[in-house]
Amino acid sequence: FWYGVSGTSVPKVSEIGLTEGKALVDARVTVLDVRSAEAFGHRHIPGAINIPITVLRATIPASIAALKSQQVVVYCNDGVRTGPEATHILNKAGFAHAANLTKGIEGWADAGHPVAR
């Protein structure tokens, strides 16, 4: 475990940077936005599926259960707290290839990558 911004314990999980993340998005892998529906509506990575962390904490939705063997890119706002937590939840549920996008949507947008609204 490592410690996130708020001082809470956050599990160490697989992470991918923006360059690799962009290549995976372009290759049309599954992208999960684990922020609130409101944040998702404001802006998100094109093609992303919104499953808020509050949902993942309770259950793995049937809509993504079949993706366990596939690459999944997980992101939150800044890649520091919610994304790693969600990635950890998915890893524990058998999603061996889930990885957190290190800079989240903030870094994605700052790098000039496309966002949908």
C-alpha positions as CSV (number, residue, x, y, z in Angstrom):
1,F,0.0,0.0,0.0
2,W,1.0,3.6,-0.6
3,Y,-0.6,6.7,0.7
4,G,-2.8,8.9,-1.5
5,V,-3.2,12.7,-1.2
6,S,-5.7,12.5,1.6
7,G,-3.4,10.3,3.7
8,T,-5.7,7.3,3.2
9,S,-4.1,4.0,2.3
10,V,-4.4,3.2,-1.4
11,P,-3.4,-0.1,-2.9
12,K,-0.5,-0.3,-5.3
13,V,-1.9,-1.4,-8.6
14,S,-0.8,-1.6,-12.3
15,E,-0.6,1.8,-13.8
16,I,-0.3,3.1,-17.4
17,G,0.9,6.5,-18.5
18,L,-0.8,8.8,-20.9
19,T,1.1,7.7,-24.0
20,E,0.2,4.0,-23.4
21,G,-3.3,5.0,-22.3
22,K,-3.9,6.9,-25.6
23,A,-2.7,3.9,-27.6
24,L,-5.1,1.6,-25.7
25,V,-8.0,4.0,-26.1
26,D,-7.2,4.3,-29.9
27,A,-7.1,0.5,-30.0
28,R,-10.7,0.6,-28.5
29,V,-10.0,-1.3,-25.3
30,T,-12.6,-0.9,-22.5
31,V,-12.2,2.3,-20.6
32,L,-13.9,2.8,-17.3
33,D,-14.5,6.2,-15.8
34,V,-15.0,5.7,-12.0
35,R,-16.0,9.3,-11.2
36,S,-19.6,10.4,-10.5
37,A,-22.2,10.6,-13.2
38,E,-22.1,14.4,-12.9
39,A,-18.3,14.5,-13.4
40,F,-18.6,12.1,-16.3
41,G,-21.3,14.3,-17.9
42,H,-18.9,17.3,-17.6
43,R,-16.2,15.6,-19.6
44,H,-14.8,12.1,-20.2
45,I,-12.6,10.1,-22.5
46,P,-14.6,9.3,-25.7
47,G,-16.1,5.8,-25.5
48,A,-15.6,5.4,-21.8
49,I,-18.1,3.6,-19.7
50,N,-19.2,5.4,-16.4
51,I,-19.3,3.1,-13.4
52,P,-18.9,5.2,-10.3
53,I,-16.6,4.0,-7.5
54,T,-19.6,3.8,-5.2
55,V,-21.1,1.1,-7.5
56,L,-17.8,-0.8,-7.7
57,R,-17.5,-0.8,-3.9
58,A,-20.8,-2.6,-3.8
59,T,-20.7,-5.0,-6.8
60,I,-19.2,-5.7,-10.2
61,P,-21.9,-4.8,-12.7
62,A,-23.0,-7.6,-15.0
63,S,-22.3,-5.3,-17.9
64,I,-18.6,-5.6,-17.4
65,A,-18.3,-9.1,-15.9
66,A,-17.4,-10.6,-19.2
67,L,-14.3,-8.3,-19.6
68,K,-12.2,-10.1,-16.9
69,S,-9.7,-11.4,-19.4
70,Q,-9.4,-8.2,-21.4
71,Q,-7.3,-5.0,-21.0
72,V,-9.3,-2.4,-19.1
73,V,-8.1,1.2,-18.6
74,V,-9.5,2.7,-15.4
75,Y,-9.4,6.5,-14.7
76,C,-10.6,9.0,-12.2
77,N,-10.0,12.8,-12.0
78,D,-6.3,12.9,-11.2
79,G,-5.3,9.2,-11.1
80,V,-4.3,9.3,-7.4
81,R,-7.0,7.9,-5.2
82,T,-10.3,6.7,-6.8
83,G,-8.7,5.2,-9.9
84,P,-6.2,3.0,-7.9
85,E,-9.0,2.0,-5.5
86,A,-11.2,1.0,-8.4
87,T,-8.4,-0.9,-10.2
88,H,-7.7,-2.8,-6.9
89,I,-11.4,-3.8,-6.6
90,L,-11.4,-5.0,-10.2
91,N,-8.1,-6.9,-9.8
92,K,-9.5,-8.6,-6.7
93,A,-12.6,-9.6,-8.7
94,G,-10.4,-11.3,-11.4
95,F,-9.8,-8.4,-13.8
96,A,-6.1,-9.3,-14.1
97,H,-5.5,-6.7,-16.9
98,A,-7.1,-3.7,-15.3
99,A,-4.7,-0.7,-15.0
100,N,-5.0,2.8,-13.6
101,L,-4.4,5.8,-15.9
102,T,-1.8,7.6,-13.9
103,K,-2.9,11.2,-14.5
104,G,-6.6,10.6,-14.8
105,I,-8.9,12.8,-17.0
106,E,-7.0,16.0,-15.8
107,G,-3.7,14.7,-17.3
108,W,-5.5,13.3,-20.3
109,A,-7.1,16.7,-21.1
110,D,-3.9,18.6,-20.3
111,A,-2.0,16.5,-22.8
112,G,-4.4,17.6,-25.5
113,H,-6.1,14.2,-25.9
114,P,-9.8,14.3,-27.0
115,V,-12.6,14.6,-24.4
116,A,-16.3,14.1,-24.9
117,R,-19.0,16.2,-23.1
